[in-house]
C-alpha cells in the first residue's frame, strides 16, 4: 500500500511538472517567435550549407555511439556488447533532450533494465558515474580554454567559469582520493517506514544514492576503466560542441568554436533547473543568447543563432538518434537470426 501511494504521488508530481513545462514552453516559444529577426533566419535557411549540416548530424550520431561505448565500459556486473547498448543510448538521448527537468535522463535506468536486464541499482550507479565524468571533462576543457580567453571574455563569465572549474575539479579529485584511501563499506538496503519523518527520508535517499554512486566507481576503478571512460567522455563533448558549431556554420551564422565551448558553462546550470520547457525550449535560447550578447554579438543575431542552432539540434536528436536506434535494431535482429 505504501509503495502504491509513493508511486501515485510521484506520478502526480510528474504530471504537475509536465503541465508547468508545457506552459513554459508555450511562453518561451511565443517570446522567441515575436522577438526573432526572421530576415536573418530566413536568409540563413534559404542558403543552407548541406555539407556542414551533414557534419552536424554525423557529430551527433558519433556522440550516440560514444555514449553507448561509455556505458558498456561503466556497466560492471557483466560484459554487455556495444551494439546492444546503442539502442539504449539512442533512446536515452532522445528522452533526455525532449523531456523537461532531467526526467528524461533517468529514463536510461529503466531502458537498460527493460532491454538488458541491468539492475536499477547498477543503472543508477552507472548514470551517476557518467554524469561525474561529464562535469569533470567540461571543467577540464574550460580550464584549458580560460587562459586564452581572459582578454576577450566578460568578467562575470570568466569568474563564473573559474569558480565552476575549481569546484568540479576539486570535487572530482576528492572523490578519487576517497576511493583510493577508503575501505569498501558493506552494501545495505534501508527500507523506509511510513511513519518516518520527511527529513530522515531525504537523508536516506541521499545516502543510498551516494552509496550506489561510490559502488559503481569502485567497480570501474577495479576494472581500470577511469582513463578509458574519461577519453570517451572527452570525445562525447567534442561531438556536442562540434554539432552546435557545424549547425551554425550550416546556416552561415558567425560563431567560433571557442564560444560554443564557453556556452556550455551557462547551459549546464540551466538544464539542471527543476522547471524547464520541453526540448529545452527557452533554456537553450536564454543560455546561448546571454553568452553571445556578452561577447558583443548583436541581440538579433544572437537570438537567431540560438533559435537556428536549437532547431538543427532538435533535428539531430530525432534524425541521428532515430537512425542509430533503427540501424542498431536491424543489425541486432540480423545477427540473432544468423
Secondary structure, DSSP 8 states (H G I E B T S, - for coil): -HHHHHHHHHHHHHHHHHHHHHHHHHHHHHHHHHH--HHHHHHHHHT--HHHHHHHHHHHHHHHHHHHHHHHHH--SS---HHHHHHHHHHHHHHHHHSSTTTTTTHHHHHHHHHH---HHHHHHHHHHHHHHHHHHHHHHHHHHHHHHTTTS-HHHHHHHHHHHHHHHHHHHHHHHHHHHS-----------TTS-HHHHHHHHHHHHHHHHHHHHHHHHHTT-HHHHHHHHHHHHHHHHHHHHHHHHHTT----HHHHHHHHHHHHHHHTSSS--GGGTTHHHHHHHHHHHHTT--HHHHHHHHHHHHHHHHHHHHHHHHHHHHHHHHHHHHHHH-
